[in-house]
Amino acid sequence: MNMPLPPAEELALIDRELAQLDARRGYLLDRRAWLLQLAAPSAALSRMPVTPPVRAAEASGRGAQNVLLTLGAVLLAVAALAFTLVSWGSLGIGGRSAVLGVVTGAALGAPALLLRRGLRSTAESVAAVGLLLTVLDAYAVHAVALPGSGGTGYAAAASAVLAVVWAVYAVALPGLVVPAAGAVLAAQLPLPLAALAADRGPVGLGWALLGTAVLDCVLAVSGGFAARLWPRAARTVPAVWVLAAVCGAGALLCALPELLTAATAAAAVDPALLAAGCAALGVAVAWRVPAASGAALAGGLAAVAAFAGPVRPELATGWPVAVCLLLALPLLGAAAVAALPAAVRRGLGRAGAVVSAGAAVWGLASTLGPLLSRVAVAREAWTPAVPAGVAASGPGTPAVATLLIAALAAWCAARLLPPSRPGGTVTAAAGPDGVGTGTAGAGVSGAAAARAVAVVCGWAGLFTAPMGRGLPVTLVLGAQLAVTAAAAAVALRTATGAGNPVGTGVTGTTGAAGTASSSDAAGAGVAAGGVGRVAAVCAAAGAVDVALAALDGRWATFAVFGLLGAGASAAARHRSAPADLRAGAAVCAVGFAAATVAAVCALAGVAVAWWALPLLAVAAAPVAAGPRWGRVRTATEAAGAGVGAVALAVAGRDPAVLSLACALAAVVCAGAAVRPERRRLGWAAAVLGVAAAWLRLWVSGVTVTEAYTLPVTVASLAVGLLRRRRDPEASSWTAYGPGLAATLLPGLVEAWQDPYWLRPLLLGAAALAVTLVGAHRRLQAPLLLGGGVLAAVALHELAPYVVQVVGVLPRWLPPALAGMLLLVVGATYEKRLRDARRLRAALGRFR
């Protein structure tokens, strides 16, 4: 018999069903109106004659025409090839001349007649066939008249002649596009083929490609003049730019391998001159075309390769990277020269940024190995030998110099980059009439990125500079501590000034003076905050690395850990710093305090398991001094919780010590749970307390756990009863949960291991009584704990019989019963859900 729903729930159910009925009725009314609209026109149309639907054309007329013309041109080209290659030898000299003259002349003359009649597409197809015939004519001349000449040299001369002939033909018929495109394509071949014929090597081929790129650029730049000669040829200008880029890239690729493999400076002169020519061409194109900043970028990179190539063979390993970085500095400076065109400034600036970034990545990669090698010191702490990662090994001098130069370059670039404005433009300088003239700057994001790179490279260079120089370990650690402190100071100072920034970019001027806008100041503030956080990360990384290196000696460990902990604590108390930086410093302070305590324990010869007790004291300190930490209290207490977890892990070596550690940790959590915002830690205190009791009973070999757990349960229940009287809103889990769990859960574990009947009987009776009390008093904790333990005890008692019955039944019966159960549950799914909701609601009304 189903229990009636409470009035509130039944009213909500009725409202939902009425809303569904209203929605369904609205849908049906809309559907009816739409059908009525369809019915009236269909009745009228039924009396009219039905016309068959017009099928849409699957292809346009122009598309079909282009397909036919292309197919015809291809067939004619195939026929011409077959005639030239197969049937040519069967004709005499006169016949050959007649065929060449008549067929080629007809193919080249027919487009003029077709253009007069307006058949432009047909004229394009016939002109393409005529151009192909000229190529076949050139091949025939070589095969008959000049069979002994070199094929590559003849191809270079023939392509030059064909380019001129096709260009003249394009001028004569300005209405065609194919001749102009063919002339441009043919013009790409003479110089490279001539270089291959002369066997001048990669550098000679590169010069030929560079010359071809120059011709292409001249042709593309003079597109206006070409358009006046043959207007339709202006369509080829974008393709000419693409061909120029391909030829220029080919020339640069011919030069770079020679520069990298040159054994002497003299051998690198020719490829360096080729690279310089590529650089000059790229900058010239960007100077002429406003949208060609990519050409200036390639030109800047080629210039760096041209100047660094001859120097590379004369320098030791690593120094060529520093030389490339030095060469990138003028490129970065060129980005701030207002006299240069915008495309040139953007391209050269990006080229300098690319070279600087590559050098910085190489320098950072060179320092990463020595820094990570210090992890090995932790495995051999306080050994007499000095590990290689402390002072004996380090990055080379070129890597350190590269990092320092990269830091200087990035910082200068950040100072030169103009800050962006909301409109996206930057006024770089004022004109004669007082109106600023300039271009869009790199923006605050670019300046912030440059400053971040400067901080990272400067920190890495200064931090690793003392390593591997034969200096004493004390000096190495002292210098690295100073660099770490400097990074922390930069982080705090920069982040503190982020709220009231001072513009560092190049701002616009109007007349004799200018002022920074509020948007510039806000952007500078954001950039400064980002730089401060990057410096904070560098400081934290340096602190960890120095701490690992300090493990080589006892007194070095205490000195370094103490200084780092004091510095982190001071940074955490820096009131004007952002909350996230202070929180990170507080976490570091707690961590170094825990590390110092562990080092003291190791020095005193204390067993590792007993380190847990002083570590728990460190974990309890943030809880005790929590309010004093202000905004970083959460991070500090989280760090203390992490130290507490480490303490419990360390205590796991000895179960007795682990029991004591769990008890102390429970006390700490209970003390923290006194504050209203930390009430949830009461659960952790209860769990740790119960775990401590279980561990102590297990270590002591106790078999009758109830003798020890019942007094705790009685006392806990008495305290919970008093709590409920003072605070009727207190949850039953808080008041009675820990006390009941202290006896029921250990007893359940013992009952499952007890082969006799007395303990399960007593535990089941107690669980039944607790369940009935919880149901009567409408309390969640007694009801669920008692019911769960009672069910587990019943399952324990029935388990042998269930196993016995299952062994007797056929094997097909359990799957069949399971299937039937699933069918029944599925058939009554909604009813089960309603019952589950009622049960949840009933439990929700319990306390």
Residue pairs with C-beta under 8 A, 6 or more apart in sequence:
3 838
4 10
5 13
5 838
9 841
62 121
65 121
66 121
69 121
69 122
69 124
69 125
70 125
72 125
73 125
73 126
73 128
73 129
76 129
77 129
77 132
80 103
80 129
80 132
80 133
80 136
81 136
83 99
84 136
84 139
84 140
88 96
88 140
88 143
91 99
96 140
96 144
100 137
100 140
103 133
104 130
104 133
104 134
104 137
107 126
107 127
107 129
107 130
107 133
108 127
108 130
108 133
108 134
108 169
110 123
110 126
110 130
111 123
111 124
111 126
111 127
111 130
111 173
111 176
112 123
112 173
114 120
114 122
114 123
114 126
115 123
115 173
115 175
115 176
120 175
120 176
123 173
123 175
123 176
124 176
124 177
124 178
127 169
127 173
127 176
127 178
127 179
128 178
128 182
131 166
131 178
131 179
131 182
134 162
134 165
134 166
135 162
138 158
138 161
138 162
142 149
142 151
142 154
142 158
146 154
150 197
152 193
152 196
152 197
153 193
153 194
153 197
155 189
155 193
156 189
156 190
156 191
156 193
156 194
156 197
157 190
159 186
159 187
159 189
159 190
159 193
160 186
160 187
160 190
162 186
163 183
163 186
163 187
163 189
163 190
164 183
166 179
166 180
166 182
166 183
166 186
167 179
167 180
167 183
169 179
169 183
170 176
170 179
170 180
170 183
170 230
170 233
171 229
171 230
173 179
173 230
174 229
174 230
174 231
174 232
174 233
175 232
176 230
176 232
177 232
177 233
177 235
177 236
180 226
180 230
180 232
180 233
180 236
181 233
181 236
181 239
184 216
184 219
184 236
184 239
184 240
184 243
185 243
187 212
187 215
187 216
187 219
188 212
188 216
188 243
188 247
191 208
191 209
191 211
191 212
192 205
192 208
192 209
192 212
194 208
195 204
195 205
195 207
195 208
196 205
198 204
200 207
202 254
202 255
202 257
202 258
202 271
203 254
203 255
203 258
203 270
203 271
203 274
205 254
206 250
206 251
206 252
206 253
206 254
206 255
206 271
206 274
207 251
207 274
207 277
209 247
209 248
209 250
209 251
209 254
210 247
210 248
210 251
210 274
210 277
210 278
210 281
212 247
213 244
213 245
213 247
213 248
213 251
213 281
214 281
216 240
216 241
216 243
216 244
216 247
217 244
217 281
217 284
217 285
219 226
219 240
220 237
220 240
220 241
220 244
221 285
221 288
221 289
223 234
223 237
223 240
226 233
226 234
226 237
227 233
227 234
244 285
245 295
248 278
248 281
248 282
248 295
248 298
249 298
251 274
251 277
251 278
252 275
252 278
252 298
252 302
252 305
254 271
254 274
255 271
255 272
255 274
255 275
255 278
255 302
255 305
256 271
256 275
256 305
258 267
258 268
258 270
258 271
259 268
259 271
259 272
259 275
259 305
259 308
259 309
259 312
260 309
260 312
262 268
262 271
262 309
262 310
262 312
262 313
263 313
264 313
265 310
265 311
265 313
265 314
267 313
268 309
268 310
268 312
268 313
269 310
271 309
272 305
272 306
272 307
272 309
272 310
273 306
275 302
275 303
275 305
275 306
275 309
276 302
276 303
276 306
278 298
278 299
278 302
279 299
279 300
279 302
279 303
279 306
280 299
281 295
281 299
282 295
282 296
282 297
282 298
282 299
282 300
282 302
282 347
283 295
283 296
283 299
283 300
283 344
283 347
283 348
285 292
285 295
285 296
285 299
286 292
286 293
286 295
286 296
286 299
286 341
286 343
286 344
286 347
287 341
287 343
287 344
289 295
289 343
290 341
290 342
290 343
291 343
292 343
292 347
293 342
293 343
293 344
293 346
293 347
293 350
294 347
295 343
295 347
296 343
296 344
296 346
296 347
296 348
296 351
297 346
297 347
297 348
297 350
297 351
297 354
298 347
298 351
299 347
299 348
299 351
300 331
300 347
300 348
300 350
300 351
300 352
300 355
301 351
301 354
301 355
303 327
303 331
303 351
304 324
304 327
304 328
304 331
304 351
304 355
307 327
308 320
308 323
308 324
308 327
311 320
311 323
312 320
312 323
315 323
316 398
317 396
317 398
318 366
318 396
318 397
318 398
318 399
318 402
319 398
321 359
321 362
321 363
321 398
321 402
322 359
322 398
322 401
322 402
322 405
324 355
324 358
324 359
325 355
325 356
325 359
325 402
325 405
325 406
325 409
326 405
327 355
328 351
328 352
328 355
328 356
328 359
328 409
329 352
329 405
329 409
329 412
330 352
331 348
331 349
331 351
331 352
331 355
332 349
332 352
332 353
332 356
332 409
332 412
332 413
332 416
333 412
333 416
334 340
334 344
334 345
334 348
334 349
334 352
335 345
335 346
335 348
335 349
335 352
335 413
335 416
335 417
336 345
336 416
336 506
337 345
338 428
338 429
338 437
338 438
340 348
342 439
345 439
346 439
349 413
349 442
352 409
352 413
353 413
356 406
356 409
356 410
356 413
356 453
357 453
359 402
359 405
359 406
360 402
360 403
360 406
360 410
360 453
360 456
360 457
362 399
362 402
363 395
363 399
363 400
363 402
363 403
363 406
363 457
363 460
363 461
364 403
364 456
364 457
364 460
366 395
366 396
366 399
367 395
367 399
367 400
367 403
367 460
367 461
367 463
367 464
369 395
370 389
370 393
370 394
370 395
370 464
370 467
370 468
371 464
371 545
372 389
373 387
373 388
373 389
373 393
374 387
374 389
374 390
374 545
374 548
374 549
375 389
375 548
376 387
376 388
376 389
377 387
377 389
377 390
377 548
377 549
377 551
377 552
378 548
378 551
380 387
381 551
381 552
381 557
382 551
382 552
382 553
382 554
382 557
382 602
383 552
386 392
386 473
386 552
387 552
389 549
390 473
390 476
390 549
390 552
391 466
391 467
391 468
391 470
391 471
391 472
391 473
391 476
392 468
393 467
393 468
394 464
394 466
394 467
394 468
394 469
395 464
395 467
395 468
396 468
399 464
400 461
400 464
400 465
401 461
402 461
403 457
403 458
403 460
403 461
403 464
404 457
404 458
404 461
404 462
406 453
406 454
406 457
406 461
407 453
407 454
407 455
407 456
407 457
407 458
407 461
408 454
409 454
410 450
410 451
410 453
410 454
410 457
411 450
411 451
411 454
411 458
413 450
414 447
414 448
414 450
414 451
414 454
414 504
415 504
415 505
416 505
416 506
417 441
417 442
417 443
417 446
417 447
417 450
417 505
417 506
418 426
418 428
418 438
418 441
418 442
418 505
418 506
418 507
418 508
419 426
419 441
419 443
419 444
419 447
419 503
419 505
419 506
419 507
419 516
419 520
419 523
419 524
420 426
420 440
420 441
420 442
420 443
420 444
420 445
420 523
421 517
421 519
421 520
422 519
424 440
425 438
425 439
425 440
425 441
426 438
426 439
426 440
426 441
426 506
426 508
427 436
427 437
427 438
427 507
427 508
427 509
427 510
427 514
428 436
428 437
428 438
428 439
428 441
428 506
428 508
429 436
429 437
429 438
429 508
429 509
430 436
430 437
430 508
430 509
430 510
430 511
430 514
431 437
434 510
434 511
435 510
436 508
436 509
436 510
438 508
441 505
441 506
443 523
444 505
444 523
444 524
444 526
444 527
445 527
447 504
447 505
447 527
448 526
448 527
448 530
448 531
451 527
451 530
451 531
451 534
452 530
452 531
452 534
455 487
455 490
455 531
455 534
455 535
455 538
456 534
456 538
459 483
459 487
459 535
459 538
459 539
459 542
460 538
462 483
462 486
463 480
463 483
463 484
463 542
463 545
465 479
466 475
466 476
466 479
466 480
467 476
473 549
473 552
473 553
473 556
474 556
476 549
477 546
477 549
477 550
477 556
477 560
480 542
480 545
480 546
480 549
481 546
481 560
481 563
481 564
483 542
484 539
484 542
484 543
484 546
484 564
484 567
485 539
485 567
487 535
487 536
487 538
487 539
487 542
488 535
488 536
488 539
488 567
488 571
488 585
490 531
490 532
490 535
491 532
491 533
491 535
491 536
491 538
491 539
491 581
492 532
492 571
492 574
492 577
492 581
493 532
494 528
494 529
494 531
494 532
494 535
495 528
495 529
495 532
495 533
495 536
495 577
495 578
495 581
496 532
496 574
496 576
496 577
497 528
498 525
498 526
498 528
498 529
498 532
498 578
499 525
500 525
501 521
501 522
501 524
501 525
501 527
501 528
502 524
503 516
503 520
503 521
503 524
504 524
505 520
505 524
507 514
507 515
507 516
507 520
508 514
529 578
532 578
532 581
533 580
533 581
536 581
536 584
536 585
540 584
540 588
543 564
543 568
543 588
543 592
546 560
546 564
547 560
547 561
547 564
547 592
547 595
549 560
550 556
550 557
550 559
550 560
550 561
551 557
554 599
554 603
557 599
558 596
558 599
558 600
561 592
561 595
561 596
561 599
562 596
564 588
564 592
565 588
565 589
565 592
565 593
565 596
568 585
568 586
568 588
568 589
568 592
569 585
569 586
569 589
571 577
571 581
571 582
571 585
572 582
572 583
572 585
572 586
572 589
572 629
572 632
572 636
573 582
574 582
574 585
575 630
579 631
579 632
582 631
582 632
583 631
583 632
583 634
583 635
583 636
584 635
585 632
586 629
586 632
586 635
586 636
586 639
587 635
587 636
587 638
587 639
590 618
590 621
590 622
590 636
590 639
590 640
590 642
590 643
591 639
591 643
593 618
593 621
594 615
594 618
594 619
594 643
594 646
597 611
597 614
597 615
597 617
597 618
598 611
598 615
600 614
601 610
601 611
601 614
602 611
607 654
608 650
608 653
609 650
609 651
609 652
609 653
609 654
609 657
609 658
610 654
610 657
611 647
611 650
611 651
612 647
612 648
612 650
612 651
612 657
612 658
612 661
613 647
613 657
613 660
613 661
613 664
615 643
615 644
615 646
615 647
615 650
616 644
616 647
616 661
616 664
616 665
616 668
618 640
618 643
619 640
619 641
619 643
619 644
619 647
619 665
619 668
620 640
620 668
620 671
621 640
622 629
622 633
622 636
622 637
622 639
622 640
623 637
623 640
623 668
623 671
623 672
624 671
626 633
626 636
626 637
626 672
626 675
627 633
629 636
637 672
644 665
644 668
647 661
647 665
648 658
648 661
648 662
648 665
651 657
651 658
651 660
651 661
652 658
655 695
655 698
655 699
656 695
656 696
656 699
658 695
659 691
659 692
659 693
659 695
659 696
659 699
660 692
662 688
662 689
662 691
662 692
662 695
663 688
663 689
663 692
665 688
666 684
666 685
666 686
666 687
666 688
666 689
666 692
667 685
669 681
669 682
669 684
669 685
669 688
670 681
670 682
670 685
670 689
672 678
672 681
673 679
673 680
673 681
673 682
673 685
682 734
686 737
686 738
686 741
689 738
690 738
690 741
690 742
690 745
690 746
693 708
693 709
693 712
693 742
693 746
694 746
697 705
697 708
697 746
702 708
703 750
705 746
705 747
705 750
706 743
706 747
709 742
709 743
709 746
709 747
710 743
712 739
712 742
712 743
713 739
713 740
713 742
713 743
714 739
715 739
716 736
716 738
716 739
716 742
717 736
717 739
717 740
719 735
719 739
720 734
720 735
720 736
720 738
720 739
721 735
723 730
723 734
723 735
724 730
724 732
724 735
730 847
731 780
731 781
731 847
732 774
732 779
732 780
732 781
732 782
732 846
732 847
733 780
733 781
735 781
736 779
736 781
736 782
737 781
737 785
740 770
740 781
740 782
740 785
740 786
741 785
743 766
744 763
744 766
744 767
744 770
744 785
744 786
744 789
745 789
747 759
747 763
747 766
747 789
748 763
748 789
748 792
748 793
750 759
751 759
751 760
751 763
751 793
751 796
752 792
752 796
754 760
760 793
760 796
760 797
763 789
763 793
764 789
764 790
764 793
764 794
764 797
767 785
767 786
767 787
767 789
767 790
767 793
768 786
768 790
769 786
770 782
770 785
770 786
770 789
771 782
771 783
771 786
771 787
771 790
772 786
773 779
773 782
773 786
774 780
774 781
774 782
774 783
774 784
774 785
774 786
774 787
774 846
775 783
778 845
778 846
778 847
779 846
779 847
780 843
780 846
780 847
783 843
783 846
784 843
806 814
825 832
